[in-house]
Amino acid sequence: MRTRAPALHRTGPSGWGLALLIALPTVAAAWLTLSGMAELLPTPLWWQALLATDNADPRQLLFRHAELPRLAIAILAGGALGLSGALLQQVLRNPLAEPTTVGTFAGASLALTVATLYAPWLLVHGREAVALAGGGLTTLAVLALAIGRGFSPVTIIIGGLVVSLTCSSASALLMAMNREYSEELFIWQTGSLVQNGDRVALGLVPWLAGGIVAAAALIRPLGLLDLSDEGAASLGTRPAMIRLAGLAVAVALAGAVVAAVGVISFVGLAAPALVRLAGARSLPARLVWAALFGAALLWFTDRLVRILPLPSEIPAGTASVLLGAPLLLLLLGRLRAGPVRGGTMPVPMRTGPRPPLILLAVILALAVAAALFFGRGAAGWHWVPPADLAEFLALRAPRVAVALSAGVMLGVAGTLMQRMTGNPMAAPEVMGVSAGASLGVLALFFLTTGIDRSGLLAAAVLGALATLAAITAVGHRHDFAPERLLLAGVALATTGSAVQAVALASGDPRLDFLLGWLSGSTWRSTGADALAAGATAVLVLALAPLTARWLEILPLGDAASRSLGLGLAFVRGALLLLTALPTAVATLVIGPLSFVGLVAPHLAAMLGFRRALPQLAAAAALGGLTLVAADWLGRTLIFPWQVPAGLLAAFVGGPYFMVLMLGKGRAA
């Protein structure tokens, strides 16, 4: 049976909307390009500079070996990312899919980090091979996680996010431990189009050409993925192989771009999403228009940042996010939405047994006790002596309480998000509240010379509230449709990541503090933090069970939910507020975490807790256990130095989650 219409589509005619979407940035970029080149070099000398460059004239050298290659690489990279994103969204049946989804960017970043720090000889002949190898290996890891379930879209999405978070955490951990050698990597992660010759642009041409040819050959098979897997198989096709082929083309395009210019992570999401919103309904139209708009978006973005009156040029990867995210939010406010295809969670059939819940509670209590009373000091591993108990508790209790409360809150918030939206990619950080708090802190970082505790908390609160207001404004006209909320949240979250990248590449002496907070650190936790986090966690645990009936019904779909008497606007608005509150508080006290809220609900489901109420309880316990254990390990593993709990939660929890996925895949 054919699925419903694509996840997001426009209500008006498609031609004018698409033409306007492409024409505006293209015309603006062309005008800025011609004006800039004319200012650099008089127009009559352009032809000479192109064919017979006068090496004695620095203007001609810049025109031929910097300006023209930069123009070419912007168009090529943008087109490749737009095409890659469109392929991924079709293959994975999810409007949130992009190259990050399958781990390509994170793997390339980790490979370059390792090579730069420990094997610089690998970079002698360029970083392309290292980046492609890293991105390819992580993508293979994602496919290995999904093979047991026939490369199903949901499995690939979840596996890709877990692999990406694990690699990103490992990369951040290595950079934090080698701060003096990591500045170039910070800059690379922001995506730079600065060129010095034709080599990079010419190297990207065959990759894009091959991707276009392969995508054209796959149009008909990929179109069959609009059917269910059973329907496509009944026509004599193999959906898993079609999905694998489309995934290979998308990954190759993204890997080539990340090797050439660094991480430019928003174009692959924004280009296909925006052309879909503008009315590109068929797969061929989406592929063509996404590639064209990706090229236009990155080209215009690159030209725009060069005329802004700033002390230094904003990298193209960051600027594309800052420009594309508001555009996506504006269009979301005007367009109606449909369901996320292939992203719904399975309807739970039975509750998990009570003994495992009790067992989880016991394990959590033991972990809290160990974190408080057992550790590592100058004399080695030891239990806290009774005589020193008061002194140690004064130092450790706030940290443990903050970690426990934040983990519990994020576990509950993640469960609420995933059941409310029916999308396994949903998480508190994806909703954008965590990113909003981060943006508030980063704004304070850029606008002031000193950061104190009260200023940090005020900035984070204002950022979180502003983000919640923006998401509410986008969603309220359409009953808080899940895909609208997710796309708005991703736009805001990606904006926060881009601004973070600029801050980390700035060389500011306050980076040590910022790195600690962004990594999810409990080092500076106070009694007031513990009290605020604990009170919020208790409040959320008291309110969440009241939503159990809603959470059981919402995964059935909008029509079934309405027929059972749910007012979708009220229900989703209430759940959104209940998710935003613990997320904002957790971000305030420990920093933006990118793993616990996503993975805790899945871990609970994998352990057998599938009904709403047991899953909420299990996810809360698993979230608290994850962060308490991560904080204890970060405090003891490399004593007397410490590792932020947020990094360890992803670095340790990610592989464990992968093992569970592999076990479930074999069982299936």
Secondary structure, 3 states (H helix, E strand, C coil): CECCCCCECCCCCHHHHHHHHHHHHHHHHHHHHHHHHHHHCCHHHHHHHHHCCCCCCHHHHHHHHHHHHHHHHHHHHHHHHHHHHHHHHHHHCCCCCCHHHHCHHHHHHHHHHHHHHHCHHHHCCCCHHHHHHHHHHHHHHHHHHHHHHCCCHHHHHHHHHHHHHHHHHHHHHHHHHCHHHCHHHHHHHCCCCCCCCCHHHHHHHHHHHHHHHHHHHCHHHHHHHHECHHHHHHCCCCHHHHHHHHHHHHHHHHHHHHHHHCCCCCHHHHHHHHHHHHCCCCHHHHHHHHHHHHHHHHHHHHHHHCCCCCCCCCCHHHHHHHHHHHHHHHHHCCCCECCCCCCCCCCCCCCCCHHHHHHHHHHHHHHHHHHHHEEEECCEEEECCHHHHHHHHHHHHHHHHHHHHHHHHHHHHHHHHHHHHCCCCCCHHHHCHHHHHHHHHHHHHHHCCCCCHHHHHHHHHHHHHHHHHHHHHHHHHHCCCHHHHHHHHHHHHHHHHHHHHHHHCCCCCCHHHHHHHHCCCCCCCCHHHHHHHHHHHHHHHHHHHHHHHHHHHHHHCHHHHHHCCCCHHHHHHHHHHHHHHHHHHHHHHHCCCCCHHHHHHHHHHHCCCCCHHHHHHHHHHHHHHHHHHHHHHHHHCCCCCCCCHHHHHHHHHHHHHHHHHHHHHHHC
